Amino acid sequence: MKKNYPLTFLFLFIITTLHAQEDMPVVWETKLGHKIDYNGTGTEHRGHSYAASEKELSVINNEDGSILWTKSFSDLAPKLRKINDLIPFWESNTIFLFDRKAGKDQIACVDLETGKLLWNSDKYQKVTEEVVVYVPEEDGFLISLKESLVFLKARTGEELWSTSKFKGAVGKYVLLPNSEMVLVNFVPGGLASFFTGFKNQVAKFNLKNGDILWEATYIGRAERKVITKEFVYTLEVIDDKVYLKMNGMQVYDLNTGATLWSAAFDFTAEVAPVPSGKVQKFGVYGAVADPVLVGDDIYVLDMSGKKSQYIKKFDKHTGRLLWTSREIKGAKAIPNMYVIGDKILLQIGGKVERQYKRRYKSGDSWVTEWAIDYPDVKPYGVQAFNTSDGSLAWESEKFKKGITNMLDYDDKVIVSSGKALYSIDYKTGADKYEVDVKNGGVGNASMIVPYGDDVIVVVGDKGISKFKVDNGDLICSSKYKASMPKDRINEIIIMKTDKADIACFNLDSNCEYTEFKARKGATTTLSLEAEYVYVYESKVVTKVRTK
């Protein structure tokens, strides 16, 4: 089954009230001697998390909740008069502390496990999370500055080399034998003016000395999501070729950097409005489906035109254009494209992902909001094209008034109009069944997501329900008090109320949930293994079990 849906979708939807169930089991609860203004959760394998006030930092053992250490920032980094920012780099087992002044930024690097100051420096200015990359294989930091890229030893801060030939922040990279690296550059949101002379670069260089072995240009805009930090492109090295999947596919010779072929198109999503207030970060993602590879063929969406869009079919070995489809007129977003048998199915319009950080006035106070939501993009529709020549096979009229999203379960296609679930025949577009989503008792569908190979999960206006893919039969449904889903990993969905109470829904069960009542303003983090939730509130850290 091909799963083409955003894992972060669950930040969006509002759920309404009903019954409460069992409490989430508490593993441990730890009270600190200071407030929690900042926090971060490490993986269970890594073994620790942190909580900090404006003056002190504590590191906590994830297994038993014991406090490994607590220190004031003045003791941790005596050269820093104040702390404006702190950024953990979990893989390196370090945390950066910043005292930011105009042109005189101070950085202190502290060992997370021991609280020992490793090094500090005032040499590097305007360093943010977006411009630092930890390279575990060499135990070093790549830091992108205005005029250069530098490489430091993680534990000592010793600068190994610097180069002015690579501009912009380091994006995705592939480390090769002999410490050679292939990487892509990008401009983090809001830092366009910082990187003077920026140009799109794919480069190969020697990580030992910073020598550039070759550089090439790429088409499009390399991006990292502004809130969740995932890269929205892929970079792979296979045999002697470099494959960059970004608004299509671009292929380079690994040894020389020569462009072997390109089936990529420059496209910037401008399909969702910028929210009101002082917007500091903003990005729209998922507006164009990824290329689809089938055998020797690659299918790519050309969305570079404002009024007309196309599917283009290429030979994946040579990049030769095999055909161009008829126009897809006026589509502003095509979030999903599936190739099933001899048909290419497109979802036109529907949900796209928007991430932003803004400050806005609420009464007499300023509020800082970090948000992920999924606005609708019109026009809507579902179309199918023939793989042989790109001709239109069929077009469905029933989704022109609304569509949330479309899922592919092998040869089964499920589409949600918001009010109903449809199973459609991919060859003809005819209905196999139609099911009113209100049968699940959760109102209209805001989004559907797959779970396993035979279950559709409906996230509705008033809860979550599950239906069978084969016949649309209702499996189960469940409601919770007014809340917003906060996270999902595998079978676990976490929802959170505006008072910070959380509920953990287990999709393996009959949509059952357990609940933890936190204080208003608490923050929560679901562990990567989906077994625990860490709750940070006032001066208390609590670890609760999801199952």
N, C-alpha and C positions, 0 to 999 in steps of 0.2 A: 504494500500500500504506500503510495506517495503521500507524505504529510507536508502540505504547504500552508502553514498557518503560523501566526506569531505566538511564541510561547508566552509572551508578556501580555496577551489580550486581557488577562483577568484583572487588570487594574481599573477597568472601565465601569463595570455594570452595577446597578443599584438593585439590591435584593430586599424584599419586604417580609415582614414578621410572621411568625407562628410559634411553634413549640420549641422549648429548650430540651436538651438532652443531657447526657453525662458530661461531667467536667473533664477537661483534659488533665491527665495525670501529671503532677509536678515532680520533676526529677530532682531539682534543687532550687533553692532561692538564696540569693546572696545580697546582703545589705552593705552598701558602700558608705564611706565616711564623707562623701561629697555628692553633689548633684550630677546628673547625667545630661550633658548638653550635646555630646557627640558620642557615637558608638559605632562599632564595627564587629562583625561576626566572622570568625575564621571557620574553616571546615572542621569536621570531627577528626579527620586525619591530622590536620595541622595542629589542633589541640588547644587553641586559646582565642579569646576575644578581648576587646578593650572597651572601656567606658571612660569618658573624660568630662570634667567641668571646665570652666574658664581658667582654672589655676592648677588642677591636678589630673593625673592620668593613672588609671588602674588597669592591670591586665589580669584576666580571669581564666582559670583552668576550665576548659569546656567539659571535662569528664565529671568533676565533682563540685565545681563552683567555687573552689578555693581561690583566694586572691594571691596571685603569684607575686605581685608587687604593686605598691602605690607610691608615686613620687610627685612632688610639685614640679612644674615646668622649670622653675628657677633652679632646681637641683639637677634636673635632667640635662638642661642646656643653659649654663650660666651666661653665655654670650647673648642669648636671646632675651630681650627685655619683656616681650609679651609674645603670645601665641595667637596669630591671626588665622592659622589654618593647620590641619594635620591630615596627612594622607598615608594610609597603610599600603605597603607593598608586600602582600602576604607570602608570595613565593620566596622572597628574599628574607623573610622573618624580620623585617624592619619597618619603622614608621618614620616619615619625614615630618618635622616640625618647622613652621615658617614664622618668622618675624618680618612682615612685609613693610618696607618703606620705599619711597620713590627713589629708585636707583641704588638702593642699599639693602636689598633683601638678604636676610640671613637664613640659611638652611641648617638644620641639625638632623643627623641620621642616628636613630636610636634602635638598639636591639630590642625586639618585642618581648622576648622571653626573660631577659635579665634586667632591662631598664638601663643598660650601659650605653653611654654616649659613644658612638663609633667614630664620628667625625662631624665637623661643621665647616661651613664655607660661606663667604659673601661674594664669591666669584661669579655665581650663576644667578641671573636676574629673570624675573617673571616666569619662574618655573611653576607649572600646574600639573595636575594628574595626567592631562592629555599629552604632555610632551616628554614623559618619562616612561621608558620601557625597561623592564628587568629581563635580562637574558640569563636564565638559570644555568645553561650549559657552560657559561664563562663566569658566572657569579658576578655580573657587572650591570651597570645602568647605562643605557643610551639616553642622553638628554639632548633634546632639540632646542637650540637657542636661536636668537635672531640672526646671528651671522654664521653659526657653525653647528655641527653635530659633534658631541663629545662622548667619550666612553670612559666610565669611571669604575674602579674596583668597588664592589658593594660594601665591603667591610672596612675599607680604609679611606675611601674617597679619592684615592690616587688617580689622577687623570692619565690614561694610557695613550690617548691620541685625540686629535681634533681635526675635522675637515670642513672646509667651506664649500665643498663641491656638492653637498646634499642639502637641499633646502626643505623646510617643512618638518612636521612631526613624523616619527617612524610609525608606520601602520603595521599591517600584517608582514610577517617575515618567515622565511624558511632557512634554517641553518643547515649547511651542507658539510661534508667532510672537510678537513683541513681548515676549519674555522672560517669558511667562506659563507656569506649570507646574501640571500636575495630578498629584497624588501621593496615596499611601496610607500611613497610619502603621501601626506594629506595635510590639510589645514583644519585644525580644530575650530569649532564654531566660535565666532567672535574674535579670532586671532588672525584674520586675513591681513590686517595692516602690520602685524608683528613680523611676518615672514616676507621681507622685501625680496623681490626677484624670484618669487615662487614659480615653479613650473611643474607639471605632472611628471613624476619620475618613477620608473622602475629601475632599480640598480642592483648590481652585484659587487660586493666589496669584501676585503679581507678584514675580519673582525680583530685580528691581532694588531694591525697597524693602521687601519682606516683607509688603505689604498682602494680607490674606486677601480674595479676591473672593467666594468662597462656600465653604461646607463642608456635608457631608452625612455620614450614618452608613452603615456597611455591615454586612452579616450575615456571621458566621463569624469565623475567626481567621486573620489574615494572618501567614504564617510565612516564615522563611528557614531553610534547613537548617543545623543547628548546626555541622556540620563542613565540608561542601562549599560552603555559602553560597548555593546557588541559591534563588531565590524559588519558592514552590510555588503561585503564582497568576499571572495575566496581567492587565495593564492596557493598554487600547488606546483611542485616540481616532479615531473614524471619522466624518467629516463633522461634525455638531453633536451627537454622542453620545459618552459615555464608557462603555466596556464593561469591567466587572470580572468576570473568571472566577475564582470562588473558592467552592468547595462549591456550584456552580451558576453562574448568571449574574445580574448586577445591572447595570442600565442607567440612566444619569443624563444629564440635559440639560447639555451643555457650557457653555451661557451662564448658566444659573441654578442648577445643581446639583440641581434637582428630580429625585426618583426617578421615572423613566418606567415601569419595571416591574422586578420581581424574581422570579427563580425560583431562590432560594438557600436553603440550610438549614444551621442551625448544627450542626456536627459536630466533635468532637474525638476523634481516634483513640486509644483506650485498649485496644489489642488485642495489644500485645507487652509482656512484663515488663521492668521496670527492672532492669538488671544490679546485681550486688552491689558493695560498696565505696562510696566517697564519690563519688557521681555529680554532676558539675558542669554537664554539658550533656546533654540527652536530647530526642530527637524521633522520631516515627514518621510515615512518609510512604508515599504510594501505596496507602493502604487503601481509597480511594474513587476510582473512575474519573472522569475529566474529563467534562463535558457533551459531547454529540455533536451537531453541527449538520448537518442534511441538508435542503437546499432551504430552505423556509420554516419548518421545524420544528427544535426543540431538545429533546433527551432528557436528563433530569437525574435523578440518583439522590438520593432523599430518605433519608438515613441518620440523621436526627435522632432517631428512635425507637430504644430499646435492644433491643426485642424484634421489631419489624416494620419492614421497609424496603419502599420502593416505587420504581418508575420512574414519572416524570411527564413527559408530553409537553406542550410549550407552543408557541404561535405566537411565533416569534422577533421579530416586528415589534411586537406588542402585549403579549406576556407572558401572554396568555389561556391558562388551563389547558384543554387539549383532552381529556385523560383521565389517570386514575391506574390503574396496573396492580394486579393482585391482590397480596396480601402476599408478600414474600420473607422468610419467617419465620426469625428467628434468625441471619441472616448478620451476622458481625462485621466482615467485610471483603469488598469487591467491587472488586478491583484493576483489572479490565478490563471494558469495555463496548464492543461493536462493533455498528454498524447495517449489515446486509448485505441488500440487496434489501428484502423486506417483513418481516424478522426483526431483533430486538434480542437479541444474545447476551451473556450475563453469565458471567464467571468468578467463582465464589464461593469465597472462601478462597484459600490458597496463600501465596506469598511477599509480604511487605511489607518496606519498607526501614526499618532502625533505625540511627540515628546517635547516638553518645554520647561524652562524655569522662568518665573516671573515674580515681580513684586507689585502688589496692588494695595490700594487704600481700602481698609474696612473700618468704617467709623473714623475714629481718631488715630487708628494704628495702621502701620504698614505690615503686610503679611507676605512672607516668602513662600511660594508654592512650587514644588517639583511635581510635575504631572505627566501621566501617560493616559491618553484617551484615544478613541477610535471614531472619528467623525465619518459621516457618510459622504460619498462622492457620487454625483450624478454625471451623466445618465447611467441607467442600469440596463442589464441584459445578459443573455447567454447566447453565444454563437458557436457553431461548429464548422470546421473547414476540413477539406480532404487533404490527406498527407501527400497524395500523388501529385497534385498540381496547385494546391492553395485555393481552389475554388470554394465558394460557400456551400456547405452541405445543408445546413438548416439554421434557423434563428427562432428562438422562443419568444413569444409575445407576452407570456404571463409574468415575466420578471421586469417589465419595463416600468412598473410602478414602484418596485422595491426589491432589493436583494440585500441580504447580510453577507453571505459568503457561500462558497461551493466547495464540496469535498469529493475526493476521488477514493473510492474503496475498490481497488483493482478495476474491474469492469463495471462497477456500480457508481453512479454519479448522484450525489445528494445535494440539493439546493434548498436554501431557506429564503423564503420571501419576507420573513419576519412574522407572518401570520401562520404559515404552513410549511411543512417539510414535503419536498417532492423528490421521489426517486425517478430519474428520467433515463430513457434509453439513449445511450450515447450515439447510436447510429442514426436515430430519427428525431430525437428530442421529445418523443411521446412519453406521457406519464405512465410509470409503472404503478405508482400509488401516490396519493396525496393525503397528508395527515395534518389535522389542526393541532398546532403546538399547544393550544389551550387545554388539550386533553391531559397534559402533564400538570395542569393547575398552577403554572408559573407565569401566565400571561404570554405576551408576544416574545419571540426570540430576538435577542440582541446579537447573538453569535452562536454558531454551532461549531463544535470541535470533535474530532474523532477520539475514541478511546478503544484501543485494541482494533481488531479487524472487523468487528461486527456490531459496534455500539456508536450511536450518535449522542453526544452530550449537548443539550440545549441550555444555554445560559439565557434566562428569560428576564422579563421585567420584575418577576416576583419569586425567583428561585432557580433551582437547577433540576433538570429532569433527564432521563435517559430513555432512548428508543432503540429498537432493533433495526439494523440496516436493511435486513432482508424484506421485512413486511411493514415496518413502521409501528409495530406494537410498542406500547408504553411498557417500560421495564420498572421504573420507579421515579419518584420525585420527592423533593424535600424543600422546606422553606425555613427561613431564619428571619430574625428581626432586621429592621432597616440597616443595611450594611453595604460595603463595597468590597468585592473580591480583590484580594491583595497579592496573591501569589499562586502559582501552580508548578508542581514538579511531579511528573508521572501521574499517579492516581490520587494525589493529594491536592486539594484546593483549600486555600485559606481565605476567609472573608473577615472583614473588619468593620465595626460600626464607627460612627462619628465620635463615640465615647471611648473608642479603642478596645472594646470587647472583641474577641476573635472567635471564630468557629472554624473547625477543621473538618472538611467533607472528604470522605473516602469513597472514590468512585468504584473501588472493588466491592463495596458493600451496597446495600440498598439506599444509596445516597445519604447514609447516616452521618451524623456529625457529633463532635465533642466541642465543648466550649470553655473558654478561659476569660474571666472578667478582669480586665485591666483598667488602670486609671486613665482618665482622659489625657490625651497628649502622648501616650506611650507609643513607642515604635516597636515593630516586630520584624523578625527575619526568619524565614523558613530555611532550614539547613539543606545543603545540596543533596543530601541523602533522603530528604523528605521525611525523616523520622522525628525531628524535633523542631520546635519554634522557640526562639530566644526573644524574650520580652524585656524591653528597657523602659522603666518608668520611675520618675523622680530620682530616688537613690537606690532603687532595687533592680537587680537583674534576676529573671526567672527563666529556667529552662523547663519546657513542658513537652510531653510526648504526644505525637500526632495520632498514634494508634492505641 
